[in-house]
Amino acid sequence: MPSGYVDRRSRPSLAEAVPETDVTLEVRVDGHQAAPSGRRAPHRTFVSDATGDMVVVHFNIDASHIERMLPVGATRWLCGRISLYDGMRQMTHPDRVLDAAGLARLPPIEPVYPLVEGLAGGHVRRAIEAALGRVPEGLEVLPHDLLAAEGFPDFHTALHRLHRPTTLDEVLPGRPTRGDGHIASVLTEALPFRLTGAQEQALDAIRADMGSQKRMLRLLQGDVGSGKTVVALLAAAAALEAGRQAAVMAPTEILARQHLETIAPLAAAAGLTVAILTGREKGRARAAVIEGLAEGRIQLVIGTHALIQPDVAFADLALAVVDEQHRFGVEQRLALARKGPATDMLLMTATPIPRTLVLTLFGDMDSSELREKPPGRLPVDTRSVSLDRLDEVVGALGRALDQGAQAYWICPLVEESD
């Protein structure tokens, strides 16, 4: 079964293409730069249109094959994900490289299938096409009265819709969320620093996801202090601008209140209604938050597992943000997403677990990285010192304290003691 779908109808110019989105680009092939012999470097193909240029990157593919596929001077259509690398537009291993005849045969909505090493997408597509042609009409696995009562399509029609959709509405019950930017602009002006280029790129990708028919499932990865919370707040602004709600779920009450401390003054500048819901909120305080969420008066809520309790309901939840997503189970994350119709989900972490990395690798989850830190952040100096130099560590710590610095010492509990 398809794990997702790509809308091949998005055909912007190079200047209009949003980084970290799937596009179909019409370009002219300008030249090639083959990988140097004996080095693990890519083959680069330089392409352009009337608005800009881009580099197409291929690894471990014979240069003669690439040059036949992308002949200099020819017009080709490239399907794939566009990104920025060192400020230059780049597409690595396009999904498809088409001439005019191939473009005419390109389906408007293309299924994406899970793959394993050695199995190419083209092989799966051809196998699926062959199998669809052998499905007999009239074959049914569900009772006809159930089909009629629920409005389900018959088996033959359902399979063809899944593998040959003509619109995303047939297969993805998404709900586009598009803001007009008026809240985001106020929040941005209230920030004590300028957004980094990485934050801008991540926001462009998130807003493109939220504005599409496809439900967003995106991982925002960045080190501590890289500005993930601000990106989440500005992403939530798009939902609030559209008259909907957003929620941020953290694994601990301390972290939830830290988020509130960061977000509250910015939200106040934009006139937003923000609340917190954790295990500490009891009685009337908790009831007031639950009532505000259900009636839509609370636009943004920050909380812990308390957000996914059965009695918590939202008027119209558009975006669910899960911080330190590796500390939540899959069912807990999905429970928050189920609080709204076709809720978009943004997962944040500084340390993605292997399962999450596999999901991004196989295309089940999109990802954005924050490789920069906002200006003014102090550099991090990490050192590894052997235990036999413990006296040196204690001495350095003492000198730092004498200069007015602060420190904390973490000791792992190896065995129980008094």
C-alpha positions as CSV (number, residue, x, y, z in Angstrom):
1,M,0.0,0.0,0.0
2,P,1.2,3.6,-0.6
3,S,2.8,5.2,2.4
4,G,2.1,8.7,1.0
5,Y,1.5,10.7,-2.1
6,V,3.3,13.4,-4.0
7,D,1.4,16.1,-5.9
8,R,3.2,16.3,-9.2
9,R,1.0,19.2,-10.2
10,S,3.2,21.7,-8.3
11,R,5.4,23.2,-11.0
12,P,6.9,26.4,-9.8
13,S,9.8,28.3,-11.3
14,L,13.2,27.9,-9.6
15,A,12.7,31.2,-7.9
16,E,9.3,30.3,-6.6
17,A,10.2,26.8,-5.3
18,V,10.1,26.5,-1.5
19,P,13.0,24.6,0.0
20,E,12.3,21.1,1.4
21,T,9.2,20.6,-0.7
22,D,8.4,18.2,-3.6
23,V,8.2,20.0,-7.0
24,T,8.3,19.4,-10.7
25,L,10.7,21.8,-12.4
26,E,11.1,22.6,-16.1
27,V,14.8,23.3,-16.6
28,R,17.5,23.6,-19.3
29,V,20.6,21.5,-18.9
30,D,23.7,23.8,-18.9
31,G,26.6,21.5,-18.1
32,H,28.1,18.7,-16.1
33,Q,30.9,18.3,-13.6
34,A,31.9,14.7,-13.2
35,A,33.1,13.3,-9.9
36,P,36.9,13.3,-9.6
37,S,38.4,9.9,-10.1
38,G,39.1,8.0,-6.9
39,R,37.1,10.4,-4.7
40,R,33.7,9.9,-3.0
41,A,32.3,13.0,-4.6
42,P,29.0,13.4,-6.5
43,H,28.4,14.1,-10.2
44,R,27.0,17.6,-10.5
45,T,24.7,18.7,-13.3
46,F,24.0,22.4,-13.7
47,V,20.5,23.4,-14.8
48,S,18.6,26.7,-15.0
49,D,15.4,28.4,-16.0
50,A,14.5,32.1,-16.6
51,T,14.4,32.8,-12.8
52,G,17.5,31.1,-11.5
53,D,19.8,28.0,-11.4
54,M,20.2,24.8,-9.5
55,V,22.6,21.9,-9.1
56,V,21.4,18.3,-9.6
57,V,23.5,15.8,-7.6
58,H,24.0,12.1,-8.2
59,F,26.1,9.7,-6.2
60,N,27.5,6.4,-7.5
61,I,26.0,6.6,-11.0
62,D,28.0,6.3,-14.1
63,A,28.7,9.8,-15.6
64,S,27.8,8.6,-19.2
65,H,24.4,7.5,-18.0
66,I,23.7,10.8,-16.3
67,E,24.8,12.7,-19.4
68,R,22.5,10.7,-21.6
69,M,19.6,11.3,-19.2
70,L,20.4,15.0,-19.0
71,P,22.0,16.1,-22.3
72,V,23.5,19.5,-22.4
73,G,21.2,22.1,-24.1
74,A,18.0,19.9,-23.6
75,T,14.9,20.8,-21.7
76,R,14.0,18.3,-19.0
77,W,11.4,18.1,-16.2
78,L,12.8,17.1,-12.8
79,C,10.6,15.7,-10.1
80,G,11.9,15.6,-6.6
81,R,12.7,17.5,-3.4
82,I,14.4,20.9,-3.7
83,S,16.7,22.0,-0.9
84,L,19.4,24.6,-0.2
85,Y,23.0,23.6,0.3
86,D,25.5,26.4,1.0
87,G,23.0,28.9,-0.3
88,M,22.6,27.1,-3.6
89,R,19.4,25.3,-4.8
90,Q,20.0,21.6,-5.1
91,M,18.1,18.4,-6.0
92,T,19.7,15.1,-5.0
93,H,18.8,12.1,-7.0
94,P,15.5,13.3,-8.6
95,D,12.6,10.9,-8.4
96,R,12.1,11.3,-12.2
97,V,13.9,12.9,-15.1
98,L,11.4,13.4,-18.0
99,D,11.3,14.7,-21.5
100,A,8.1,16.1,-23.0
101,A,6.7,12.7,-23.8
102,G,7.4,11.4,-20.3
103,L,5.8,14.5,-18.8
104,A,2.6,13.8,-20.7
105,R,2.5,10.4,-19.0
106,L,3.3,11.6,-15.5
107,P,0.3,11.0,-13.1
108,P,-0.9,14.2,-11.4
109,I,-0.8,12.4,-8.0
110,E,1.9,9.8,-7.6
111,P,1.9,7.2,-4.9
112,V,5.0,6.7,-2.7
113,Y,5.7,3.1,-1.7
114,P,8.0,1.9,1.2
115,L,11.3,0.5,-0.2
116,V,14.2,-1.6,1.0
117,E,17.7,-1.8,-0.2
118,G,17.9,-3.0,-3.8
119,L,14.2,-2.3,-4.6
120,A,13.7,0.8,-6.7
121,G,10.5,2.8,-6.9
122,G,10.1,2.1,-10.6
123,H,10.1,-1.6,-10.0
124,V,7.3,-1.3,-7.4
125,R,5.2,1.0,-9.7
126,R,5.4,-1.4,-12.6
127,A,4.5,-4.3,-10.4
128,I,1.5,-2.4,-9.0
129,E,0.3,-1.4,-12.4
130,A,0.5,-5.1,-13.6
131,A,-1.4,-6.2,-10.5
132,L,-4.2,-3.6,-10.9
133,G,-4.8,-4.8,-14.4
134,R,-5.6,-8.3,-13.1
135,V,-8.1,-7.2,-10.4
136,P,-11.6,-8.4,-11.7
137,E,-14.5,-6.1,-11.4
138,G,-17.3,-7.4,-9.2
139,L,-14.9,-8.9,-6.7
140,E,-16.0,-7.9,-3.2
141,V,-14.8,-8.6,0.3
142,L,-17.4,-6.6,2.3
143,P,-21.1,-7.1,2.5
144,H,-23.0,-4.9,0.0
145,D,-25.3,-3.5,2.7
146,L,-22.3,-2.3,4.7
147,L,-20.9,-0.6,1.6
148,A,-24.1,1.1,1.0
149,A,-24.6,2.1,4.6
150,E,-21.1,3.6,5.0
151,G,-20.8,5.0,1.5
152,F,-17.7,2.9,0.8
153,P,-16.5,2.3,-2.8
154,D,-16.4,-1.3,-4.1
155,F,-13.1,-3.2,-3.9
156,H,-12.1,-2.6,-7.5
157,T,-12.7,1.2,-7.3
158,A,-11.0,1.5,-3.9
159,L,-7.8,-0.1,-5.2
160,H,-7.7,2.1,-8.2
161,R,-8.3,5.2,-6.1
162,L,-5.4,4.2,-3.8
163,H,-2.9,3.5,-6.5
164,R,-4.2,5.9,-9.3
165,P,-5.7,8.9,-7.6
166,T,-6.6,11.9,-9.6
167,T,-6.9,14.3,-6.6
168,L,-5.5,14.2,-3.1
169,D,-9.0,14.5,-1.7
170,E,-9.6,10.9,-2.8
171,V,-6.9,9.5,-0.6
172,L,-5.7,12.2,1.9
173,P,-8.4,13.6,4.2
174,G,-6.2,16.6,4.9
175,R,-7.5,20.1,5.7
176,P,-5.4,23.0,4.5
177,T,-4.5,25.6,7.1
178,R,-3.3,28.9,5.7
179,G,-2.7,32.0,7.7
180,D,-2.4,35.5,6.4
181,G,0.8,36.3,8.5
182,H,-0.6,39.1,10.7
183,I,0.0,37.2,14.0
184,A,3.4,35.8,12.8
185,S,4.6,39.3,11.9
186,V,3.8,40.6,15.4
187,L,5.5,37.7,17.0
188,T,8.6,38.0,14.9
189,E,8.9,41.7,15.7
190,A,8.6,40.9,19.4
191,L,11.6,38.5,19.3
192,P,14.8,39.8,20.9
193,F,16.8,38.3,18.0
194,R,16.5,37.8,14.3
195,L,15.4,34.3,13.0
196,T,18.3,32.3,11.6
197,G,18.3,31.1,8.0
198,A,17.7,27.5,9.2
199,Q,14.6,28.7,11.2
200,E,13.3,30.5,8.1
201,Q,13.7,27.5,5.9
202,A,12.0,25.2,8.5
203,L,9.1,27.6,8.7
204,D,8.7,27.8,5.0
205,A,8.5,24.0,4.8
206,I,6.1,23.7,7.7
207,R,3.8,26.4,6.3
208,A,3.8,24.7,2.9
209,D,2.9,21.4,4.6
210,M,0.1,23.0,6.6
211,G,-1.3,24.7,3.5
212,S,-1.4,21.5,1.5
213,Q,-4.1,18.8,1.3
214,K,-1.7,16.3,3.0
215,R,-1.6,16.0,6.7
216,M,1.7,17.2,8.0
217,L,4.0,14.8,9.8
218,R,7.4,16.6,10.2
219,L,10.3,16.2,12.5
220,L,12.1,19.4,13.6
221,Q,15.6,18.5,14.7
222,G,18.0,20.9,16.4
223,D,20.4,21.1,19.3
224,V,19.4,22.7,22.6
225,G,19.3,26.4,22.1
226,S,18.8,26.2,18.3
227,G,15.3,27.9,18.5
228,K,12.9,25.0,18.1
229,T,10.3,26.5,20.4
230,V,10.2,29.8,18.4
231,V,9.7,27.8,15.2
232,A,6.8,25.9,16.8
233,L,5.2,29.1,18.0
234,L,5.4,30.7,14.5
235,A,4.0,27.5,13.0
236,A,1.1,27.7,15.5
237,A,0.5,31.3,14.4
238,A,-0.6,30.0,11.0
239,A,-3.3,27.9,12.7
240,L,-4.4,30.8,14.9
241,E,-4.5,33.2,11.9
242,A,-6.9,30.7,10.3
243,G,-9.2,30.8,13.3
244,R,-8.1,27.4,14.6
245,Q,-6.2,26.1,17.6
246,A,-2.7,24.7,18.4
247,A,-1.3,22.6,21.2
248,V,2.2,22.0,22.5
249,M,2.8,18.8,24.5
250,A,5.9,18.3,26.6
251,P,7.0,15.2,28.5
252,T,7.3,16.9,31.9
253,E,5.6,19.7,33.8
254,I,8.9,21.6,34.2
255,L,9.5,21.6,30.4
256,A,5.9,22.7,29.8
257,R,6.2,25.6,32.1
258,Q,9.5,26.6,30.6
259,H,7.8,26.7,27.2
260,L,5.0,28.8,28.7
261,E,7.6,31.2,30.2
262,T,9.2,31.6,26.7
263,I,5.9,31.8,24.8
264,A,3.7,33.9,27.1
265,P,5.3,37.3,26.6
266,L,5.4,36.9,22.9
267,A,1.8,35.8,22.8
268,A,0.8,38.7,25.0
269,A,2.4,41.1,22.4
270,A,0.2,39.5,19.7
271,G,-3.0,39.5,21.9
272,L,-3.2,35.7,22.0
273,T,-5.0,33.6,24.6
274,V,-2.6,31.0,26.0
275,A,-3.2,28.4,28.7
276,I,-1.3,25.6,30.4
277,L,-2.7,22.2,31.3
278,T,-0.6,19.7,33.4
279,G,-1.3,17.4,36.3
280,R,-1.0,20.3,38.7
281,E,-4.1,22.0,37.4
282,K,-7.0,20.8,39.5
283,G,-10.6,21.7,40.2
284,R,-11.9,25.0,38.9
285,A,-8.5,25.9,37.2
286,R,-8.6,22.7,35.2
287,A,-12.3,23.0,34.4
288,A,-11.7,26.6,33.1
289,V,-9.0,25.4,30.7
290,I,-11.0,22.5,29.4
291,E,-14.1,24.7,28.9
292,G,-11.9,27.3,27.1
293,L,-10.5,24.7,24.7
294,A,-13.9,23.2,23.9
295,E,-15.4,26.6,23.2
296,G,-12.4,27.9,21.2
297,R,-11.6,30.8,23.6
298,I,-8.1,29.4,24.3
299,Q,-6.1,29.6,21.1
300,L,-2.9,27.9,22.2
301,V,-2.4,25.4,25.0
302,I,0.8,24.1,26.4
303,G,0.8,21.0,28.5
304,T,1.8,17.4,29.4
305,H,0.1,14.1,29.1
306,A,-2.9,15.9,30.6
307,L,-3.7,17.1,27.1
308,I,-4.7,13.6,25.9
309,Q,-7.1,12.8,28.7
310,P,-10.5,11.7,27.4
311,D,-12.3,14.8,28.8
312,V,-10.1,17.3,27.0
313,A,-11.7,18.4,23.7
314,F,-10.8,21.2,21.3
315,A,-13.1,23.4,19.3
316,D,-10.9,23.0,16.2
317,L,-7.3,21.7,16.7
318,A,-5.2,22.4,13.6
319,L,-1.6,21.8,14.9
320,A,-0.2,19.4,17.5
321,V,3.4,20.0,18.5
322,V,5.1,17.2,20.5
323,D,8.4,18.2,22.1
324,E,11.0,15.6,23.0
325,Q,9.0,13.3,20.9
326,H,11.3,10.3,21.7
327,R,9.8,10.4,25.3
328,F,6.3,9.7,24.1
329,G,4.9,6.5,22.7
330,V,3.4,6.4,19.3
331,E,-0.1,6.0,20.7
332,Q,0.3,9.0,22.9
333,R,1.4,11.2,20.0
334,L,-1.5,10.0,17.9
335,A,-3.9,10.6,20.8
336,L,-3.1,14.3,20.6
337,A,-3.5,14.4,16.8
338,R,-6.9,12.7,17.1
339,K,-8.2,15.7,19.2
340,G,-8.8,17.5,15.9
341,P,-10.0,16.9,12.3
342,A,-7.0,16.1,10.1
343,T,-4.6,17.6,12.7
344,D,-1.1,18.4,11.4
345,M,1.7,17.1,13.6
346,L,5.1,18.7,14.3
347,L,7.6,16.6,16.3
348,M,10.6,18.2,17.9
349,T,13.8,16.7,19.3
350,A,17.5,17.2,19.8
351,T,18.1,13.5,19.9
352,P,16.0,11.5,17.4
353,I,15.7,7.8,18.2
354,P,16.5,5.2,15.6
355,R,12.9,4.5,14.8
356,T,12.3,8.2,14.0
357,L,15.4,8.3,11.7
358,V,14.1,5.2,9.9
359,L,10.7,6.9,9.3
360,T,12.5,10.0,7.8
361,L,14.7,7.7,5.7
362,F,11.9,5.8,4.1
363,G,9.7,8.9,3.5
364,D,7.1,8.3,6.1
365,M,8.1,11.5,7.9
366,D,9.5,14.8,6.6
367,S,12.3,16.5,8.5
368,S,13.8,19.9,9.0
369,E,17.1,20.6,10.7
370,L,18.2,23.7,12.7
371,R,22.0,23.8,12.2
372,E,22.4,27.4,13.4
373,K,21.8,29.1,16.7
374,P,20.2,32.5,17.2
375,P,22.8,35.3,17.7
376,G,24.0,35.9,21.3
377,R,24.0,32.3,22.4
378,L,27.2,31.3,24.2
379,P,29.3,28.6,22.5
380,V,29.3,25.1,23.9
381,D,32.7,23.6,24.8
382,T,32.5,19.8,25.3
383,R,35.5,17.9,26.6
384,S,36.1,14.3,27.7
385,V,38.5,13.8,30.6
386,S,39.7,10.5,32.0
387,L,38.9,9.7,35.6
388,D,42.6,9.7,36.6
389,R,42.6,13.5,35.9
390,L,39.7,14.1,38.4
391,D,41.9,16.5,40.5
392,E,42.4,18.7,37.4
393,V,38.7,18.9,36.9
394,V,38.1,19.8,40.5
395,G,40.8,22.5,40.3
396,A,39.3,24.0,37.0
397,L,35.9,24.0,38.6
398,G,37.2,25.8,41.7
399,R,38.8,28.5,39.5
400,A,35.6,29.0,37.6
401,L,33.6,29.4,40.8
402,D,36.2,31.9,42.1
403,Q,35.5,34.0,39.0
404,G,31.7,34.1,39.7
405,A,30.6,31.3,37.4
406,Q,28.0,28.7,38.3
407,A,28.3,24.9,37.9
408,Y,26.4,21.7,38.5
409,W,27.9,18.2,38.8
410,I,25.9,15.2,37.7
411,C,26.7,11.8,39.3
412,P,25.1,8.6,37.8
413,L,23.6,6.2,40.3
414,V,25.5,3.0,39.7
415,E,24.1,1.1,42.7
416,E,21.8,1.7,45.6
417,S,23.4,3.4,48.6
418,D,22.3,5.1,51.9
